[in-house]
Amino acid sequence: MSLDAEQVKKIAHLARIEINDADIPGYASTLSNILDLVDQMSAVNTDDVEPMAHPMDASQRLRADVVTETNQRDRFQSVAPKTEDGLYLVPQVIE
């Protein structure tokens, strides 16, 4: 696909990018090459290809989901100005 100068100007306007008129031919060529590559990739048959979660087919190492700290809520709330039923009370900020 080949882009002309007007199409490049329109793309630049939509992207809110200011470009110089002297640079338009270079942008047109580069954008046309990108669109040609997308066309080539679209033509590839991918019916039998399974989607992958990661391009390197790697799995993430996860730690076990276990509690490692003791409950210290009472200790933390002992220094709070106001608490009630295990909750911190704060001044109302929305009327």
Secondary structure by P-SEA (a helix, b strand, c coil): ccccaaaaaaaaaaacccccccaaaaaaaaaaaaaaaaaaaaacccccbbbbcccccbbbbbccccccccccccccccccccccccbbbbccccc
